Amino acid sequence: MSNHISHNFQQLREIHPWTIFQSLFQNTPVALSHDVMMYIYDYLVPMPVDLNAPIRIFYEHKDRDTWDTTMRSFTIDRFDFIYQLMKGMWYKHIFHNNTEKIMPSLRNDQLFFRKNHFFQPTFPIHIQYIQQRRLFWLAFFIEVFADFHKRENYYCLYYSLDDCKNRKYRDWLNNNVMI
């Protein structure tokens, strides 16, 4: 059994950051050339970054029979990781608004990375929901990408939560999210 999960979100053109970025300048009075758009986009999302590089996600697993807790891990592509992290934080911000911790950090939060909810209309943050909020999605992607484009590991552990980043994203979502 492979411990690598690939959702291939970079193939979803509808919510891909480059597609959204291009659409911002298609219907403007002054059209930007493709080269200028590429230059600006490369500044926001540097092209040399390997978005297919794996990120290892560590989490705790509790055996309900013996009550032993062990550390487990799996890998996911960086692009998929960023999308799943965004989805998890956005979900926790909107639907768990009584919580201070929106970054995945609990045992079951690792499921935000493992499960692909983008095509399930019953899950609140799905592809149509994101398409209706494309500009927000792009801005959020750029914000999360800037913090995680060099990371090789993510610790989905309550005692390893980065409080500074958690507060940053919570404040960012408080100021920008539209339900």
N, C-alpha and C positions, 0 to 999 in steps of 0.2 A: 504494500500500500504506500502510495506516494504521500509525502508530507508537504507537498507544494500545491497550493490552490491557485488556479488561474481563472479569472472571470472574463478577461479580455475586454475590459471596459474601453480601452483605447479604440476599439472598433465601433463604439456607439457614437456615430457622427452627430446625432441630434443633440447630445449634451457634452460633446468634446469641447474643451476650452478654445481650441483654434477655430472651430466652426462658429462658436458663439462670438468670438472676437471679430471674425470676418463679417458676421452679420451686423455688427454694430456700425460698420462703415459702408455698407452696401447702399443704404438709402439716405445718405447724407448729401447736402448740397455740393460739398467739395469732396470728391472721391479720392481716397488715398491710393497710391500705387501699391501693387503687391509687395514690392521691395520695402517700402516704408512700413507697411503693416507687418512684414516679417521682422524688420528691425525692432519695432516696438514690442512685438510679441516675444522676440528673443530676449529682450530686456526683462520682461515680466516672467517668462518661463524659459530659462536658458536652454537652448537646444542641445548643448553638449551633455546635459544630464541624462543618464540612462534610465528612462522610465520603466524599463523592463527588468531592472536589477531587483533581486529579491530582498525583501525585508523579513527578518525572522521575528515572529510574534510569540512572546513567552506569556504563559498563563498558568494558573493553578488548577489542578484537577483534584477533586475530593472524591475518594472512594466511599460510597454510602454504606458499604458493608463493614469496612474496617476503620473508617473515619481517618484514614491516612491521606495526607495531602502531598501531592507530587507536582513537580514543575514539568510542564509539557511545552512543546513549541511546534510551529508550522511556519512555512514561508509563503509569501504572497508577493506578486510583482508590485513595484513602487507605485505605479499608476493606479492599480486596483486598490492598494492600501490607502492611498489618498482619497479615492472615491468612497471607500467603505468607512474610513474615519470621518469624512465629512457627513456621510449619511447618518452614522451613529451619533455624532455630536448634535446634528440638526434635530434628529428624532428625540434625543434626550432633552434638548432645550425646549422643544415645543410640547412634548407629551409628558415629561417628567419635570415640569417647571418648578417643582418644589425642591429640586436637588441642586446643590452647589457644584457637584461633579458631573460635568457633561462629557469629559473625555472618557473613552472606554477604559475601565480600570477594575471591574468586578469579574468574577469567574465566568458568568454567563455573557458578559460583554464581548468575549472573544467570538461569539456567534455573529456579531455585526460584521466581522471580517470573513467568516466562513460562508455565510449564507448570502445569496444574491436575491435581494428583495426588489430590485429595480423593475421587474416585470410583473410584480404582484400588486394589482390595484387595491387589494385589501390592506397592504402595508402603507402607512401614511406617506412615506417618502419614496415615491415611485417615479418612473421616467416621465409620465405626463405632468406630475406635480412639479418636477424639476424643469421641464420644458417651459412651463408657465412662469418660472422664476429664473430664467436663463442668466440674466445679468447678475443676480445674487449668486448663482452657482459659480459663475466665472470669477467674481471677486473673492468668494470663499475659497475656491480652488487656488487662486494666486496666493492667498494668505497662508493656507495650509502647506502648499508646495514650498513656500519660502522657508518654513520651519522644518520640513521633513525631507527635503530633496537629497540630503547627504546622510540620512540615518540608515543604519543597517539593522538595528534592532528596535523593537517597541515592546515595552513591558506593560502588559494588560493586567496590572497588579495594583490593588488598592493602596499598598504601602509604597509603591514606586511611582505614584501619580505626580507629574510635573505640575505643581500648583500654579506656577507662573503662567505656563501655557494654558492651563485650564481656565484661569481667571481671564487671560487675554481673549480666548475664544468665547467664553461666556459673555464678556462685555461686548465683543464684536457682534455676536448674535443678538444681544439685547438691543444694540444700536441699529442693526441692519435687517433683521429678519422681518418678513411680512408674511403673515399666515394666509 
